[in-house]
């Protein structure tokens, strides 16, 4: 009888316990293709020794509440919300460093728009933010790969910011340039030494690089007169358009409409154009804007950064190209 029992135990170990041991913990879980969320890199451990992990951000959420996040967690949400995760790694790294710099500058200078919080999620005021896990839900089978790229972008640039004269810069960025970025003075009226126009390598490969906006003559008349009642928009539409003053990169510095000189940036806002790099023509009873690029045009072009990364540029090279005369260094205490 004892021999029978021993034999039975041996068979049990051979047929059941040993295969389980060989599988390990990973073998007991669902396959990644059956559960895309399983491919996501686990969240970082609190107090992991990183510079970003030791710094916090007070963030005003859409519902009016204020949440305190570790800097690295916040930056992961910003990068995921601001730049396509399909971009090259070095472009994502550049975005992470720019977002960190933007954040630290806000922390150091403060804002009257929301004194209870250092930043908010309104892109008209601060920068976009969405928790990485929420954004990953829209990535489907690429969720794990993309989440890892975002986390790596933050980790690879840990604690690093863009400096001018030793201070964090106003690290503004936008989607797509029309051949060149624009000096801050052309867009916002004030010169900023590190926000000068530089060449940007993206082009026709960018989705919606060129767009067209058509406006009926009467709608155009009403919109312009509401902002510039001094304009004379009598007669045929082709007679409304006067001389154009161009800025950098094909942008419109100002366009004379009905005798009134209107800044290109204002026309962009009035007619919801993707950029101020456009031409305007009258075609019968319609006014047609042909637009190139997307965004305000100042600072780092995101698609330009991706084109540079594809060509082999590192994130530091990308940043020092788009922000003139800067250095990359440790984040100041604050």
C-alpha positions in Angstrom: 0.0 0.0 0.0 2.8 2.4 0.9 4.4 1.9 -2.6 1.0 2.8 -4.2 0.7 6.0 -2.2 4.3 7.1 -3.1 3.6 6.3 -6.8 0.4 8.3 -6.7 2.1 11.3 -5.2 4.9 11.1 -7.8 2.3 11.1 -10.6 0.6 14.1 -9.0 3.8 16.1 -8.9 4.7 15.2 -12.4 1.3 15.9 -14.0 0.1 19.0 -12.1 2.6 20.8 -9.8 5.6 20.8 -12.1 3.9 22.2 -15.1 2.5 25.1 -12.9 6.0 25.8 -11.6 7.3 26.0 -15.1 4.6 28.4 -16.2 5.3 30.9 -13.3 3.1 33.8 -12.4 3.0 35.2 -15.9 1.7 31.9 -17.3 -1.3 32.1 -14.9 -2.5 35.4 -16.2 -4.4 36.1 -19.4 -2.4 36.4 -22.6 -1.7 40.1 -23.6 -3.6 39.7 -26.8 -6.6 38.7 -24.8 -6.3 41.6 -22.4 -4.6 44.7 -23.9 -4.5 46.4 -20.5 -2.2 43.6 -19.3 0.6 45.0 -21.5 0.7 48.3 -19.7 3.8 49.0 -17.7 2.9 49.0 -14.0 2.8 52.5 -12.5 6.0 53.8 -10.9 6.6 53.1 -7.3 6.2 56.1 -5.0 9.4 57.5 -3.7 11.4 55.8 -6.5 14.3 58.3 -6.1 13.6 60.2 -9.3 13.7 64.0 -9.4 10.2 64.1 -10.9 8.9 61.6 -8.3 10.0 64.0 -5.5 8.2 67.0 -6.9 4.4 67.6 -6.9 2.0 69.6 -9.0 -1.3 71.1 -7.9 -3.7 70.7 -10.8 -7.1 72.3 -11.3 -9.4 69.7 -12.9 -12.4 70.3 -15.2 -14.8 69.7 -12.4 -13.3 72.4 -10.3 -11.4 70.2 -7.8 -7.7 70.5 -7.2 -5.6 67.3 -7.2 -2.0 67.0 -6.1 0.1 64.7 -8.4 3.7 63.6 -8.6 5.4 65.5 -11.4 6.2 62.3 -13.3 2.5 61.2 -13.2 1.4 64.6 -14.3 3.9 64.8 -17.2 2.9 61.3 -18.4 -0.7 62.6 -18.7 0.5 65.8 -20.5 2.7 64.1 -23.0 0.0 61.5 -23.8 -2.6 64.4 -24.3 -0.3 66.8 -26.2 1.7 64.6 -28.7 0.7 61.5 -30.7 2.3 58.5 -29.0 3.1 57.1 -32.4 5.9 59.7 -32.7 9.5 58.8 -32.5 10.9 58.3 -29.0 13.2 61.3 -29.1 10.4 63.6 -30.1 8.3 62.4 -27.2 11.4 63.0 -24.9 11.6 66.5 -26.2 7.9 67.0 -25.5 8.3 65.7 -22.0 11.2 68.1 -21.3 9.3 71.0 -22.8 6.2 70.2 -20.7 8.2 69.9 -17.6 9.8 73.3 -18.3 6.4 74.9 -18.9 5.2 73.4 -15.7 8.1 74.5 -13.5 7.9 78.0 -14.9 4.2 78.2 -14.0 5.0 76.9 -10.5 7.7 79.6 -10.0 5.7 82.5 -11.5 2.2 81.6 -10.4 -1.0 82.7 -12.1 -4.0 84.8 -11.2 -6.3 82.7 -13.3 -6.4 79.9 -10.7 -4.4 80.9 -7.6 -5.6 77.7 -5.8 -3.7 75.6 -8.3 -0.4 75.9 -10.2 -1.8 74.6 -13.5 -5.1 73.6 -15.0 -6.3 71.4 -17.9 -7.5 74.2 -20.1 -5.2 74.5 -23.1 -6.2 78.1 -23.5 -4.6 78.8 -20.1 -2.1 76.0 -19.5 -1.5 72.6 -21.2 -3.6 69.6 -21.9 -3.7 66.8 -19.3 -5.5 63.4 -19.3 -4.5 60.5 -17.0 -2.3 58.1 -19.0 -4.5 55.1 -18.2 -7.5 56.9 -19.7 -5.7 57.9 -22.9 -4.4 54.3 -23.2 -8.0 53.1 -23.5 -8.1 54.7 -27.0 -4.9 53.0 -28.2 -6.3 49.5 -28.6 -3.6 46.9 -29.3 -0.9 49.5 -29.1 -1.8 50.5 -25.5 1.2 48.8 -23.9 3.7 50.0 -26.5 2.5 53.5 -26.4 2.3 53.7 -22.6 5.8 52.5 -22.3 7.0 55.1 -24.8 5.3 57.9 -22.8 6.7 56.7 -19.5 10.2 56.3 -21.0 10.0 59.9 -22.3 9.4 61.2 -18.8 12.0 58.9 -17.2 14.7 59.6 -19.9 14.4 63.4 -19.2 13.9 63.1 -15.5 14.3 66.5 -13.8 15.7 68.2 -16.9 14.4 71.6 -18.0 15.2 74.1 -20.7 17.1 77.1 -19.4 17.9 80.6 -20.6 20.3 82.6 -18.4 19.8 79.9 -15.8 16.0 80.3 -15.6 13.3 77.9 -17.0 11.9 79.3 -20.3 8.4 79.8 -21.5 8.5 76.5 -23.4 5.5 77.0 -25.7 4.9 74.5 -28.5 2.4 73.9 -31.3 1.5 71.3 -33.8 2.8 72.1 -37.3 4.9 74.9 -38.9 4.6 76.1 -42.4 8.4 75.8 -43.1 9.5 78.1 -40.3 8.5 78.8 -36.7 7.5 82.4 -35.9 9.2 84.9 -33.6 7.1 85.7 -30.5 7.1 89.4 -31.4 5.1 88.6 -34.6 2.4 86.7 -32.8 2.2 88.2 -29.3 3.9 91.6 -29.8 6.8 91.1 -27.4 10.3 89.9 -28.3 11.5 86.9 -26.4 15.2 86.1 -27.0 14.8 82.3 -27.2 11.5 82.4 -29.2 12.9 83.4 -32.6 11.9 82.0 -36.0 13.9 78.9 -37.2 13.4 76.5 -40.1 11.2 73.5 -39.4 11.5 70.3 -41.5 8.0 68.9 -41.6 5.8 69.2 -44.7 3.3 67.5 -46.9 3.5 64.2 -45.0 1.7 65.8 -42.1 -2.1 65.1 -42.0 -4.1 68.2 -43.0 -0.9 70.2 -43.6 -2.9 72.2 -46.1 -6.5 73.1 -45.4 -9.1 75.3 -47.1 -11.8 77.4 -45.4 -14.6 78.9 -47.6 -16.7 81.8 -46.2 -19.8 83.3 -47.8 -19.4 87.0 -48.7 -22.2 88.1 -46.4 -20.9 86.1 -43.4 -17.4 87.5 -44.1 -18.8 91.0 -44.2 -20.7 90.7 -40.9 -17.7 89.0 -39.1 -15.2 91.7 -40.2 -17.5 94.6 -39.6 -18.3 93.4 -36.0 -14.6 93.6 -35.2 -13.7 96.5 -37.5 -16.7 98.8 -38.2 -14.4 101.2 -39.9 -13.8 98.8 -42.8 -15.6 99.6 -46.1 -17.1 96.4 -47.4 -19.3 97.9 -50.1 -19.1 96.7 -53.7 -17.8 93.4 -55.0 -15.9 91.0 -52.6 -12.8 91.1 -54.9 -12.6 94.8 -54.2 -12.4 94.3 -50.4 -9.0 92.8 -50.3 -5.9 95.0 -50.3 -2.2 94.7 -49.7 -0.7 91.8 -47.6 2.2 92.2 -45.2 4.0 88.9 -44.7 5.8 87.8 -41.7 8.1 84.7 -41.2 7.4 81.4 -42.8 4.6 82.6 -45.1 2.5 83.9 -42.2 0.3 86.9 -42.7 1.5 89.8 -40.5 -1.5 92.0 -41.6 -4.0 92.0 -44.5 -5.9 95.1 -45.6 -9.6 94.4 -45.8 -11.9 97.2 -46.8 -9.2 99.7 -46.0 -8.6 98.3 -42.5 -5.2 96.6 -41.7 -6.1 93.5 -39.8 -3.4 91.3 -38.2 -3.2 87.8 -39.6 -3.5 86.4 -36.1 -6.8 88.2 -35.7 -8.2 86.9 -39.0 -7.1 83.4 -37.8 -9.3 83.7 -34.7 -12.2 85.4 -36.5 -12.5 82.6 -39.1 -11.2 79.6 -37.0 -8.2 79.0 -39.3 -5.6 76.4 -38.3 -2.8 78.9 -38.6 -1.9 82.5 -39.6 0.0 81.2 -42.7 -2.7 81.6 -45.4 -3.7 83.3 -48.6 -7.1 84.9 -49.1 -8.8 85.2 -52.4 -12.3 86.2 -53.6 -14.1 83.7 -55.8 -17.5 85.2 -56.8 -19.6 85.4 -53.7 -17.1 83.5 -51.5 -13.9 84.3 -49.7 -11.4 81.4 -49.7 -8.6 80.9 -47.2 -5.9 78.4 -48.1 -4.0 77.6 -44.9 -0.7 75.9 -44.2 0.3 74.3 -40.8 -1.5 74.3 -37.5 -1.0 76.3 -34.3 0.3 79.7 -33.2 3.7 78.9 -34.7 5.9 79.9 -31.8 8.5 77.6 -30.1 8.7 73.9 -30.8 6.8 72.4 -33.7 5.7 68.9 -32.7 5.6 67.5 -36.2 9.0 69.2 -36.8 10.4 67.6 -33.7 9.2 64.2 -35.0 10.8 64.8 -38.4 14.1 65.7 -36.7 13.9 62.6 -34.5 13.3 60.5 -37.6 16.4 62.0 -39.1 18.4 60.9 -36.1 18.3 64.0 -33.8 18.2 63.5 -30.0 15.8 65.3 -27.7 18.4 67.8 -26.6 19.3 68.7 -30.1 15.6 69.2 -31.0 15.1 71.5 -28.0 18.2 73.6 -28.6 17.2 74.0 -32.3 13.7 75.3 -31.6 14.5 77.4 -28.5 17.4 79.7 -29.5 20.4 80.1 -27.2 19.1 77.7 -24.4 20.8 75.1 -22.3 19.4 71.9 -20.7 19.9 71.5 -17.0 18.5 70.3 -13.7 15.2 71.6 -12.5 15.5 74.4 -9.9 14.1 73.8 -6.5 10.7 75.3 -5.8 
